[in-house]
Amino acid sequence: MEKVRLQKYMADAGVASRRKSEEMIASGHVRVNNKVVTEMGIKVDNSDKIEVDGMPLQEEKKRYILMYKPRGVITAVKDDKDRKVVTDLLEDDVRERVYPIGRLDYDTSGLLLLTNDGDFANHLMHPRYHVEKTYVAKIEGVLSTEEIRKLEGGIKLKGYTTSKARVKVMSKDKKKNSSIVRITIHEGHNHQVKNMFDAVGHKVEKLARESYAFLTLEGLVSGKYRDLTRQEVAELKKTNK
């Protein structure tokens, strides 16, 4: 293989995303041919001896997983408070070092993708590709027509303004003062959906992601997962290119 940048090699080997790999390099976790490397410019190939935290690095087979994340699980590969993380849900058939693409909050359930393919993860997370994500939220109160217009047109939040969204009220319960709302966005800011509803005066009581691009949770129960098909991976790789 031709030489590639160290952070790309690490991402392709399933260590972490390319950005996280850069952080690991800069903080001295990586050795190349027995020397600690902290620069980003170095290029490597399979002939080089690469170690991350003392463990030899070997390129892994690419793995693409669709998981139905339950509530009460951290979207991470480890947690400093020793809480359950999504990789704890994987069984022995997953030997590759997969990691989540993006994140779902601790108390949010739904569709989550995991992979060890750094380029694939970066493509799906990059905002310019506009990968749609649809959520179903149970909120306090009932949205007004004006509030729906604001959500769909873009909400100014701390540090950014959301892009256009699609919003549909699925049901209303005036006695309990709550609603079920479906919202589709293509960004992935931290707590974005909750913050959007909060900005128009409605607290999210429960939240689930029901689809990601064309993928759904059909056939899965909470806590279970499946591998993406080759066709699904190919379709995701060419999303909005």
C-alpha positions in Angstrom: 0.0 0.0 0.0 1.1 3.6 -0.6 2.1 5.6 2.5 -0.7 7.6 4.1 -0.8 10.1 7.0 -0.5 8.4 10.4 -3.9 9.7 11.6 -5.6 8.2 8.5 -3.8 4.9 9.0 -5.0 4.8 12.6 -8.6 5.6 11.7 -8.6 2.9 8.9 -7.3 0.5 11.5 -10.2 1.2 13.8 -8.4 2.9 16.6 -10.7 6.0 16.5 -11.9 8.7 14.2 -9.3 10.7 12.4 -9.8 13.7 14.6 -9.5 11.6 17.8 -6.4 9.9 16.3 -4.8 13.3 15.8 -5.4 14.1 19.5 -3.8 10.8 20.5 -0.8 11.5 18.3 -0.4 15.0 19.7 -0.6 13.8 23.3 2.2 11.2 22.8 0.2 8.0 22.7 1.6 6.8 19.4 5.0 5.3 18.5 6.3 4.7 15.0 9.3 2.4 14.6 10.0 2.7 18.3 9.9 6.5 18.4 7.1 8.6 19.9 5.5 10.8 17.2 3.6 13.9 17.9 3.5 15.6 14.5 0.6 15.2 12.0 2.7 15.2 8.8 4.3 11.7 9.1 3.3 9.1 6.6 3.3 5.3 7.2 2.4 2.0 5.6 2.2 -1.6 6.6 6.0 -1.9 6.7 6.1 0.5 9.6 5.9 -0.7 13.3 3.1 1.4 14.8 2.0 1.2 18.4 -0.8 2.9 20.3 -0.3 2.9 24.1 2.2 0.1 23.6 -0.1 -2.1 21.6 0.9 -3.0 18.0 -1.5 -1.7 15.4 -2.7 -3.9 12.6 -5.2 -2.9 10.0 -8.6 -4.5 10.6 -11.4 -5.7 8.4 -13.9 -2.9 8.0 -17.1 -3.3 10.1 -20.3 -1.3 9.8 -23.0 -1.9 12.5 -26.5 -0.5 13.1 -27.5 -0.6 16.7 -30.8 0.1 18.5 -29.3 2.0 21.4 -31.3 1.8 24.7 -31.8 4.7 27.1 -29.3 4.7 30.0 -26.3 3.8 27.9 -23.3 6.1 27.1 -22.4 6.7 23.4 -18.7 5.9 23.8 -16.3 3.1 24.0 -15.4 3.7 27.6 -16.6 5.9 30.5 -14.5 7.3 33.3 -17.5 6.8 35.7 -17.7 3.1 34.8 -21.2 3.4 33.3 -22.4 1.1 30.6 -21.3 2.1 27.1 -22.6 1.1 23.7 -19.7 -1.2 23.0 -20.7 -3.2 26.1 -23.7 -4.3 24.1 -21.6 -5.9 21.4 -21.1 -9.7 21.6 -18.1 -11.8 20.8 -18.8 -11.8 17.1 -17.5 -8.2 17.0 -13.7 -8.3 17.5 -13.0 -5.2 15.6 -12.4 -1.9 17.5 -15.6 -0.1 16.4 -16.7 3.2 17.7 -19.9 5.3 17.4 -20.5 7.7 14.5 -21.7 10.8 16.3 -23.6 10.4 19.5 -27.0 9.9 21.2 -27.5 11.3 24.7 -27.5 9.0 27.7 -31.3 9.2 28.0 -32.0 9.1 24.2 -32.7 5.8 22.5 -32.7 4.8 18.8 -30.6 4.3 15.7 -26.8 4.5 16.2 -24.1 3.5 13.7 -20.7 2.1 14.8 -17.7 1.4 12.6 -13.9 1.2 12.4 -13.8 3.0 9.1 -12.6 6.5 9.8 -13.3 7.9 6.3 -16.8 6.5 6.4 -17.4 8.1 9.8 -16.0 11.4 8.8 -18.2 11.5 5.6 -21.4 10.8 7.6 -20.6 13.4 10.3 -19.5 16.2 8.0 -22.3 18.8 7.9 -21.9 19.5 4.2 -23.3 16.1 3.2 -26.7 16.9 4.9 -27.4 13.3 6.1 -30.9 13.4 7.5 -31.7 12.1 11.0 -35.3 11.8 12.2 -36.3 11.8 15.8 -39.6 11.3 17.6 -39.9 13.5 20.7 -42.5 13.5 23.5 -42.7 17.1 24.6 -44.4 19.2 27.2 -47.3 21.2 25.8 -48.6 21.6 22.3 -46.7 23.3 19.5 -48.3 26.3 17.9 -48.2 27.0 14.2 -45.7 29.8 14.8 -43.5 27.6 16.9 -43.5 25.0 14.1 -42.6 27.7 11.6 -39.6 28.7 13.8 -38.4 25.2 14.2 -38.6 24.5 10.5 -37.0 27.8 9.5 -34.0 27.7 11.9 -33.6 28.4 15.6 -30.8 30.5 17.0 -29.1 28.5 19.7 -25.9 29.1 21.7 -23.1 29.6 19.1 -25.0 28.7 16.0 -28.3 28.8 14.1 -29.9 25.5 13.1 -30.6 24.7 9.4 -34.0 24.1 8.1 -35.9 21.2 9.6 -39.1 19.2 9.0 -41.6 19.0 11.8 -44.8 17.0 12.1 -47.1 16.8 15.1 -48.1 13.1 15.4 -50.5 13.4 18.3 -51.6 15.8 21.1 -52.8 15.1 24.6 -54.3 18.3 26.0 -55.3 16.6 29.3 -51.7 15.6 30.0 -50.4 18.8 28.2 -48.0 16.8 26.0 -47.4 16.1 22.3 -45.6 13.5 20.1 -43.6 15.3 17.4 -41.4 14.0 14.6 -38.5 16.2 13.6 -35.9 15.7 10.8 -32.6 17.5 10.9 -29.2 17.0 9.1 -26.9 18.4 11.8 -25.5 16.8 14.9 -24.8 19.5 17.5 -24.7 18.4 21.1 -28.3 18.2 22.6 -29.6 19.9 19.4 -33.1 18.5 19.3 -33.7 19.1 23.0 -32.3 22.6 22.7 -34.5 23.4 19.7 -37.7 22.5 21.5 -36.5 24.3 24.6 -35.9 27.4 22.6 -39.6 27.5 21.7 -40.7 26.8 25.2 -41.3 23.0 25.2 -39.2 20.6 27.3 -38.4 17.2 25.8 -39.6 14.4 28.1 -38.5 11.5 25.9 -36.5 11.3 22.7 -35.7 8.6 20.2 -33.9 8.6 16.8 -36.0 6.5 14.4 -34.0 6.8 11.2 -30.6 7.8 9.8 -30.5 8.6 6.1 -32.6 5.7 4.6 -31.8 3.4 7.5 -34.5 2.4 10.1 -34.7 0.2 13.1 -37.0 -2.3 11.4 -36.4 -5.8 12.7 -34.4 -4.8 15.8 -35.3 -4.6 19.5 -33.7 -2.3 22.0 -30.1 -3.3 22.8 -29.6 -5.4 19.6 -27.7 -4.7 16.4 -26.9 -6.0 12.9 -24.3 -5.5 10.3 -25.0 -3.1 7.4 -25.3 -4.8 4.1 -22.7 -4.0 1.3 -25.4 -2.2 -0.6 -26.3 -0.1 2.5 -22.7 0.8 3.0 -22.2 1.8 -0.6 -25.3 4.0 -0.6 -24.2 5.8 2.6 -20.7 6.4 1.1 -22.2 8.2 -1.9 -24.7 10.2 0.2 -24.9 13.7 -1.3 -21.5 13.5 -2.8 
